Amino acid sequence: MPETATPSRRGRPLRLVSAFVMLLALSGYTYVQYMTSRDSLPRCVVRASGDDAASYALSPDRAANAATIAAVGSGRGLPERAVTIALATALQESALRNLDYGDRDSLGLFQQRPSKGWGTEAQVQDPVYAAGEFYDHLVKVQGYDRMPLTEAAQRVQRSGFPLAYAKHEPDAALLASALTGRSAASLTCSAPNGGVMGDPAEVRAQLVRAFGADVLPAGRSAGKSAPGGSGAGAGSGGELSVPVPAAAAGTAPRRGDPAGGTAGSRHGWELAHWAVAQSTALGIDEVSFAGRVWSAEDAFKGWRPVAGPAVTASTAEVRIRTAR
């Protein structure tokens, strides 16, 4: 006589099916949540100009560090190639994060070791100082701007993985093109300032610290507190106007730089991109230059045409508005 299935045995397949259906539903919900929220995550993106679809996304803190590295190189009049080498090195050593740990006593963006004479612990964790030290060593490498990137970086870093830098060259070159101003309107951030109240004086101080005092023309001050912005967005805040004369210090074509754009225009875009990259840290709401504007409120639109006074369409100044 065949054995009759007990109630518990009859219910087991139903329970398995139910569990499987619930698992599918949970997986679907998780996927939908991810797909709908990923574009709202704070991030910065740099895109290649022209028809090239290359792009690179990074978090706001990493973008700010990349902008600092580029600014220090630019302030020293170094070519874009030097900035690319520095960025690729930092991408490999720390993923552009200012680390407070590392192999043995290695610290900071470039994992520099105080015990090897790179500076104190506090100094090598200061992005401006660390970048300056890297460039000081790089320029002592004869012909660094003509040798393979990984070789130039290795001459400075003396890493146990000398070939690792090469894989970061495409992303580093994309970042360097934007952050040295060669590629106009190519870096944008969709990162809210997190409630940070901006101060034009602090933005000015950080601008000068990164680029050097020559970032401002002699006898000119960059900074004013004024209601409203450039006319390209709503709200109010302090405003910083940074003059960009065509012959300003550091704006002349630099050794090894590819041709592209006027010196003043390129200098203006490196200042504008620096400000966007620093927007989260410094509470910057809006940046405008050469007839285009980026705003935190409409960050998803990227750089868009300015709607406001004609002066904002010139290349005579970069306007930075901070949150209040």
Contacts in CASP RR format, 6 or more apart in sequence:
PFRMAT RR
TARGET T0000
AUTHOR 0000-0000-0000
METHOD contacts of the structure
MODEL  1
MPETATPSRRGRPLRLVSAFVMLLALSGYTYVQYMTSRDSLPRCVVRASG
DDAASYALSPDRAANAATIAAVGSGRGLPERAVTIALATALQESALRNLD
YGDRDSLGLFQQRPSKGWGTEAQVQDPVYAAGEFYDHLVKVQGYDRMPLT
EAAQRVQRSGFPLAYAKHEPDAALLASALTGRSAASLTCSAPNGGVMGDP
AEVRAQLVRAFGADVLPAGRSAGKSAPGGSGAGAGSGGELSVPVPAAAAG
TAPRRGDPAGGTAGSRHGWELAHWAVAQSTALGIDEVSFAGRVWSAEDAF
KGWRPVAGPAVTASTAEVRIRTAR
39 190 0 8 1.000
39 300 0 8 1.000
40 190 0 8 1.000
42 59 0 8 1.000
42 60 0 8 1.000
42 189 0 8 1.000
42 190 0 8 1.000
42 191 0 8 1.000
42 192 0 8 1.000
42 280 0 8 1.000
43 57 0 8 1.000
43 58 0 8 1.000
43 59 0 8 1.000
43 60 0 8 1.000
43 189 0 8 1.000
43 190 0 8 1.000
43 191 0 8 1.000
44 57 0 8 1.000
44 58 0 8 1.000
44 59 0 8 1.000
44 60 0 8 1.000
44 62 0 8 1.000
44 63 0 8 1.000
44 187 0 8 1.000
44 188 0 8 1.000
44 189 0 8 1.000
44 190 0 8 1.000
44 191 0 8 1.000
44 276 0 8 1.000
44 277 0 8 1.000
45 55 0 8 1.000
45 56 0 8 1.000
45 57 0 8 1.000
45 58 0 8 1.000
45 187 0 8 1.000
45 188 0 8 1.000
45 189 0 8 1.000
45 190 0 8 1.000
46 55 0 8 1.000
46 56 0 8 1.000
46 174 0 8 1.000
46 175 0 8 1.000
46 177 0 8 1.000
46 178 0 8 1.000
46 186 0 8 1.000
46 187 0 8 1.000
47 54 0 8 1.000
47 55 0 8 1.000
47 174 0 8 1.000
47 186 0 8 1.000
48 54 0 8 1.000
48 55 0 8 1.000
48 174 0 8 1.000
48 177 0 8 1.000
48 183 0 8 1.000
48 186 0 8 1.000
49 177 0 8 1.000
49 183 0 8 1.000
49 184 0 8 1.000
49 186 0 8 1.000
54 170 0 8 1.000
54 174 0 8 1.000
55 174 0 8 1.000
56 171 0 8 1.000
56 174 0 8 1.000
56 175 0 8 1.000
58 66 0 8 1.000
58 96 0 8 1.000
60 189 0 8 1.000
60 191 0 8 1.000
60 277 0 8 1.000
60 279 0 8 1.000
60 280 0 8 1.000
60 281 0 8 1.000
61 97 0 8 1.000
61 98 0 8 1.000
61 280 0 8 1.000
61 281 0 8 1.000
62 95 0 8 1.000
62 96 0 8 1.000
62 97 0 8 1.000
63 187 0 8 1.000
63 189 0 8 1.000
63 277 0 8 1.000
64 277 0 8 1.000
64 278 0 8 1.000
64 280 0 8 1.000
64 281 0 8 1.000
65 90 0 8 1.000
65 96 0 8 1.000
65 97 0 8 1.000
65 98 0 8 1.000
65 109 0 8 1.000
65 127 0 8 1.000
66 87 0 8 1.000
66 90 0 8 1.000
66 96 0 8 1.000
66 175 0 8 1.000
66 179 0 8 1.000
66 277 0 8 1.000
67 179 0 8 1.000
67 210 0 8 1.000
67 273 0 8 1.000
67 274 0 8 1.000
67 277 0 8 1.000
67 278 0 8 1.000
68 127 0 8 1.000
68 128 0 8 1.000
68 131 0 8 1.000
68 210 0 8 1.000
69 83 0 8 1.000
69 86 0 8 1.000
69 87 0 8 1.000
69 90 0 8 1.000
69 109 0 8 1.000
69 127 0 8 1.000
69 131 0 8 1.000
69 134 0 8 1.000
70 83 0 8 1.000
70 86 0 8 1.000
70 87 0 8 1.000
70 175 0 8 1.000
70 176 0 8 1.000
70 179 0 8 1.000
70 180 0 8 1.000
70 270 0 8 1.000
70 274 0 8 1.000
71 179 0 8 1.000
71 210 0 8 1.000
71 211 0 8 1.000
71 270 0 8 1.000
71 274 0 8 1.000
72 128 0 8 1.000
72 131 0 8 1.000
72 132 0 8 1.000
72 135 0 8 1.000
72 210 0 8 1.000
72 211 0 8 1.000
73 82 0 8 1.000
73 83 0 8 1.000
73 86 0 8 1.000
73 131 0 8 1.000
73 132 0 8 1.000
73 135 0 8 1.000
74 83 0 8 1.000
74 180 0 8 1.000
74 211 0 8 1.000
74 250 0 8 1.000
74 270 0 8 1.000
75 211 0 8 1.000
75 212 0 8 1.000
75 214 0 8 1.000
75 215 0 8 1.000
75 250 0 8 1.000
76 132 0 8 1.000
76 135 0 8 1.000
77 250 0 8 1.000
77 254 0 8 1.000
78 135 0 8 1.000
78 139 0 8 1.000
78 254 0 8 1.000
79 145 0 8 1.000
79 254 0 8 1.000
79 255 0 8 1.000
79 256 0 8 1.000
79 257 0 8 1.000
80 176 0 8 1.000
80 177 0 8 1.000
80 180 0 8 1.000
80 182 0 8 1.000
80 254 0 8 1.000
80 256 0 8 1.000
80 257 0 8 1.000
80 258 0 8 1.000
81 144 0 8 1.000
81 145 0 8 1.000
81 256 0 8 1.000
82 135 0 8 1.000
82 138 0 8 1.000
82 139 0 8 1.000
82 144 0 8 1.000
82 145 0 8 1.000
83 176 0 8 1.000
83 179 0 8 1.000
83 180 0 8 1.000
84 149 0 8 1.000
84 169 0 8 1.000
84 172 0 8 1.000
84 173 0 8 1.000
84 175 0 8 1.000
84 176 0 8 1.000
85 138 0 8 1.000
85 144 0 8 1.000
85 149 0 8 1.000
85 152 0 8 1.000
85 153 0 8 1.000
85 172 0 8 1.000
86 131 0 8 1.000
86 134 0 8 1.000
86 135 0 8 1.000
86 138 0 8 1.000
87 96 0 8 1.000
87 168 0 8 1.000
87 171 0 8 1.000
87 172 0 8 1.000
87 175 0 8 1.000
87 176 0 8 1.000
88 149 0 8 1.000
88 153 0 8 1.000
88 165 0 8 1.000
88 166 0 8 1.000
88 168 0 8 1.000
88 169 0 8 1.000
88 171 0 8 1.000
88 172 0 8 1.000
89 110 0 8 1.000
89 134 0 8 1.000
89 153 0 8 1.000
89 156 0 8 1.000
89 157 0 8 1.000
89 165 0 8 1.000
90 96 0 8 1.000
90 109 0 8 1.000
90 110 0 8 1.000
91 168 0 8 1.000
91 171 0 8 1.000
91 172 0 8 1.000
92 153 0 8 1.000
92 159 0 8 1.000
92 161 0 8 1.000
92 164 0 8 1.000
92 165 0 8 1.000
92 167 0 8 1.000
92 168 0 8 1.000
93 109 0 8 1.000
93 110 0 8 1.000
93 111 0 8 1.000
93 157 0 8 1.000
93 159 0 8 1.000
94 108 0 8 1.000
94 109 0 8 1.000
94 110 0 8 1.000
94 111 0 8 1.000
96 109 0 8 1.000
97 108 0 8 1.000
97 109 0 8 1.000
98 108 0 8 1.000
98 109 0 8 1.000
98 125 0 8 1.000
98 127 0 8 1.000
99 107 0 8 1.000
99 108 0 8 1.000
99 109 0 8 1.000
99 111 0 8 1.000
100 107 0 8 1.000
100 108 0 8 1.000
100 125 0 8 1.000
101 107 0 8 1.000
102 111 0 8 1.000
103 111 0 8 1.000
104 113 0 8 1.000
104 115 0 8 1.000
105 113 0 8 1.000
105 114 0 8 1.000
105 115 0 8 1.000
105 121 0 8 1.000
106 112 0 8 1.000
106 113 0 8 1.000
107 113 0 8 1.000
107 114 0 8 1.000
107 121 0 8 1.000
107 124 0 8 1.000
107 125 0 8 1.000
108 124 0 8 1.000
108 125 0 8 1.000
108 130 0 8 1.000
109 127 0 8 1.000
109 130 0 8 1.000
109 131 0 8 1.000
110 124 0 8 1.000
110 130 0 8 1.000
110 131 0 8 1.000
110 133 0 8 1.000
110 134 0 8 1.000
110 157 0 8 1.000
111 157 0 8 1.000
112 118 0 8 1.000
112 119 0 8 1.000
112 124 0 8 1.000
112 130 0 8 1.000
112 133 0 8 1.000
112 134 0 8 1.000
113 124 0 8 1.000
114 120 0 8 1.000
114 121 0 8 1.000
114 123 0 8 1.000
114 124 0 8 1.000
118 124 0 8 1.000
118 133 0 8 1.000
119 129 0 8 1.000
119 133 0 8 1.000
123 129 0 8 1.000
123 130 0 8 1.000
124 130 0 8 1.000
124 133 0 8 1.000
128 209 0 8 1.000
128 210 0 8 1.000
134 156 0 8 1.000
137 156 0 8 1.000
138 144 0 8 1.000
138 152 0 8 1.000
138 155 0 8 1.000
138 156 0 8 1.000
141 147 0 8 1.000
141 152 0 8 1.000
141 155 0 8 1.000
141 156 0 8 1.000
144 152 0 8 1.000
144 155 0 8 1.000
145 152 0 8 1.000
145 255 0 8 1.000
145 256 0 8 1.000
148 166 0 8 1.000
149 165 0 8 1.000
149 166 0 8 1.000
149 169 0 8 1.000
149 172 0 8 1.000
150 162 0 8 1.000
150 163 0 8 1.000
150 164 0 8 1.000
150 165 0 8 1.000
150 166 0 8 1.000
150 169 0 8 1.000
153 159 0 8 1.000
153 165 0 8 1.000
154 162 0 8 1.000
154 165 0 8 1.000
157 165 0 8 1.000
159 165 0 8 1.000
177 183 0 8 1.000
177 186 0 8 1.000
178 186 0 8 1.000
178 187 0 8 1.000
178 269 0 8 1.000
178 273 0 8 1.000
179 187 0 8 1.000
179 270 0 8 1.000
179 273 0 8 1.000
179 274 0 8 1.000
179 277 0 8 1.000
180 257 0 8 1.000
180 266 0 8 1.000
180 270 0 8 1.000
181 266 0 8 1.000
181 267 0 8 1.000
181 268 0 8 1.000
181 269 0 8 1.000
181 270 0 8 1.000
181 273 0 8 1.000
182 257 0 8 1.000
182 258 0 8 1.000
182 260 0 8 1.000
182 261 0 8 1.000
182 266 0 8 1.000
182 269 0 8 1.000
183 269 0 8 1.000
184 265 0 8 1.000
184 269 0 8 1.000
184 290 0 8 1.000
185 269 0 8 1.000
185 292 0 8 1.000
185 302 0 8 1.000
185 303 0 8 1.000
186 273 0 8 1.000
187 273 0 8 1.000
187 276 0 8 1.000
187 277 0 8 1.000
188 276 0 8 1.000
188 294 0 8 1.000
188 299 0 8 1.000
188 302 0 8 1.000
188 303 0 8 1.000
189 276 0 8 1.000
189 277 0 8 1.000
189 279 0 8 1.000
189 280 0 8 1.000
189 294 0 8 1.000
189 299 0 8 1.000
190 299 0 8 1.000
190 300 0 8 1.000
191 279 0 8 1.000
191 280 0 8 1.000
191 296 0 8 1.000
191 299 0 8 1.000
192 280 0 8 1.000
192 296 0 8 1.000
193 279 0 8 1.000
193 280 0 8 1.000
193 283 0 8 1.000
193 284 0 8 1.000
193 285 0 8 1.000
193 296 0 8 1.000
193 323 0 8 1.000
194 280 0 8 1.000
194 283 0 8 1.000
195 283 0 8 1.000
195 323 0 8 1.000
196 280 0 8 1.000
196 281 0 8 1.000
196 282 0 8 1.000
196 283 0 8 1.000
196 323 0 8 1.000
197 283 0 8 1.000
197 322 0 8 1.000
197 323 0 8 1.000
197 324 0 8 1.000
198 237 0 8 1.000
198 238 0 8 1.000
198 282 0 8 1.000
198 283 0 8 1.000
198 284 0 8 1.000
198 322 0 8 1.000
198 323 0 8 1.000
198 324 0 8 1.000
199 282 0 8 1.000
199 322 0 8 1.000
200 223 0 8 1.000
200 224 0 8 1.000
200 225 0 8 1.000
200 238 0 8 1.000
200 239 0 8 1.000
200 240 0 8 1.000
200 320 0 8 1.000
200 322 0 8 1.000
201 223 0 8 1.000
202 282 0 8 1.000
203 240 0 8 1.000
203 275 0 8 1.000
203 278 0 8 1.000
203 282 0 8 1.000
203 284 0 8 1.000
203 320 0 8 1.000
203 322 0 8 1.000
204 222 0 8 1.000
204 223 0 8 1.000
204 240 0 8 1.000
206 278 0 8 1.000
206 282 0 8 1.000
207 215 0 8 1.000
207 222 0 8 1.000
207 242 0 8 1.000
207 271 0 8 1.000
207 274 0 8 1.000
207 275 0 8 1.000
208 215 0 8 1.000
208 216 0 8 1.000
210 274 0 8 1.000
211 271 0 8 1.000
211 274 0 8 1.000
214 248 0 8 1.000
214 249 0 8 1.000
214 250 0 8 1.000
215 242 0 8 1.000
215 248 0 8 1.000
215 249 0 8 1.000
215 271 0 8 1.000
216 222 0 8 1.000
216 242 0 8 1.000
216 243 0 8 1.000
217 243 0 8 1.000
217 245 0 8 1.000
217 248 0 8 1.000
217 249 0 8 1.000
220 243 0 8 1.000
222 240 0 8 1.000
222 241 0 8 1.000
222 242 0 8 1.000
222 243 0 8 1.000
223 239 0 8 1.000
223 240 0 8 1.000
223 241 0 8 1.000
223 242 0 8 1.000
224 238 0 8 1.000
224 239 0 8 1.000
224 240 0 8 1.000
224 241 0 8 1.000
225 237 0 8 1.000
225 238 0 8 1.000
225 239 0 8 1.000
226 237 0 8 1.000
226 238 0 8 1.000
226 239 0 8 1.000
227 236 0 8 1.000
227 237 0 8 1.000
227 238 0 8 1.000
228 235 0 8 1.000
228 236 0 8 1.000
228 237 0 8 1.000
228 238 0 8 1.000
228 239 0 8 1.000
228 321 0 8 1.000
229 235 0 8 1.000
229 236 0 8 1.000
229 237 0 8 1.000
229 238 0 8 1.000
229 239 0 8 1.000
229 286 0 8 1.000
229 319 0 8 1.000
229 321 0 8 1.000
230 239 0 8 1.000
230 286 0 8 1.000
230 288 0 8 1.000
230 293 0 8 1.000
230 306 0 8 1.000
230 308 0 8 1.000
230 309 0 8 1.000
230 312 0 8 1.000
230 319 0 8 1.000
230 321 0 8 1.000
231 306 0 8 1.000
231 307 0 8 1.000
231 308 0 8 1.000
231 309 0 8 1.000
231 312 0 8 1.000
232 286 0 8 1.000
232 288 0 8 1.000
232 293 0 8 1.000
232 295 0 8 1.000
232 306 0 8 1.000
232 307 0 8 1.000
232 308 0 8 1.000
232 312 0 8 1.000
233 286 0 8 1.000
233 293 0 8 1.000
233 295 0 8 1.000
233 297 0 8 1.000
234 297 0 8 1.000
235 285 0 8 1.000
236 324 0 8 1.000
237 285 0 8 1.000
237 321 0 8 1.000
237 322 0 8 1.000
237 323 0 8 1.000
237 324 0 8 1.000
238 321 0 8 1.000
238 322 0 8 1.000
238 324 0 8 1.000
239 319 0 8 1.000
239 320 0 8 1.000
239 321 0 8 1.000
239 322 0 8 1.000
240 319 0 8 1.000
240 320 0 8 1.000
240 321 0 8 1.000
240 322 0 8 1.000
241 317 0 8 1.000
241 318 0 8 1.000
241 319 0 8 1.000
241 320 0 8 1.000
242 268 0 8 1.000
242 271 0 8 1.000
242 317 0 8 1.000
242 318 0 8 1.000
242 319 0 8 1.000
242 320 0 8 1.000
243 316 0 8 1.000
243 317 0 8 1.000
244 251 0 8 1.000
244 264 0 8 1.000
244 267 0 8 1.000
244 268 0 8 1.000
244 271 0 8 1.000
244 289 0 8 1.000
244 315 0 8 1.000
244 316 0 8 1.000
244 317 0 8 1.000
244 318 0 8 1.000
245 251 0 8 1.000
245 264 0 8 1.000
245 316 0 8 1.000
246 262 0 8 1.000
246 263 0 8 1.000
246 264 0 8 1.000
246 315 0 8 1.000
247 263 0 8 1.000
248 264 0 8 1.000
248 267 0 8 1.000
250 267 0 8 1.000
251 263 0 8 1.000
251 264 0 8 1.000
251 266 0 8 1.000
251 267 0 8 1.000
252 263 0 8 1.000
253 259 0 8 1.000
253 263 0 8 1.000
260 266 0 8 1.000
262 315 0 8 1.000
264 315 0 8 1.000
265 290 0 8 1.000
265 315 0 8 1.000
268 289 0 8 1.000
268 290 0 8 1.000
268 315 0 8 1.000
268 318 0 8 1.000
269 289 0 8 1.000
269 290 0 8 1.000
271 289 0 8 1.000
271 318 0 8 1.000
272 287 0 8 1.000
272 288 0 8 1.000
272 289 0 8 1.000
272 294 0 8 1.000
272 318 0 8 1.000
275 282 0 8 1.000
275 284 0 8 1.000
275 287 0 8 1.000
275 318 0 8 1.000
275 320 0 8 1.000
276 284 0 8 1.000
276 287 0 8 1.000
276 294 0 8 1.000
278 284 0 8 1.000
279 285 0 8 1.000
279 287 0 8 1.000
279 296 0 8 1.000
282 322 0 8 1.000
283 322 0 8 1.000
283 323 0 8 1.000
284 296 0 8 1.000
284 320 0 8 1.000
284 321 0 8 1.000
284 322 0 8 1.000
284 323 0 8 1.000
285 295 0 8 1.000
285 296 0 8 1.000
285 297 0 8 1.000
285 321 0 8 1.000
285 322 0 8 1.000
285 323 0 8 1.000
286 293 0 8 1.000
286 294 0 8 1.000
286 295 0 8 1.000
286 296 0 8 1.000
286 319 0 8 1.000
286 320 0 8 1.000
286 321 0 8 1.000
287 293 0 8 1.000
287 294 0 8 1.000
287 295 0 8 1.000
287 318 0 8 1.000
287 319 0 8 1.000
287 320 0 8 1.000
287 321 0 8 1.000
288 294 0 8 1.000
288 306 0 8 1.000
288 312 0 8 1.000
288 318 0 8 1.000
288 319 0 8 1.000
289 315 0 8 1.000
289 317 0 8 1.000
289 318 0 8 1.000
289 319 0 8 1.000
290 313 0 8 1.000
290 314 0 8 1.000
290 315 0 8 1.000
291 305 0 8 1.000
291 306 0 8 1.000
291 312 0 8 1.000
291 313 0 8 1.000
291 314 0 8 1.000
292 303 0 8 1.000
292 304 0 8 1.000
292 305 0 8 1.000
292 306 0 8 1.000
293 303 0 8 1.000
293 304 0 8 1.000
293 305 0 8 1.000
293 306 0 8 1.000
293 312 0 8 1.000
294 302 0 8 1.000
294 303 0 8 1.000
294 304 0 8 1.000
296 323 0 8 1.000
298 304 0 8 1.000
306 312 0 8 1.000
306 313 0 8 1.000
311 317 0 8 1.000
312 319 0 8 1.000
END
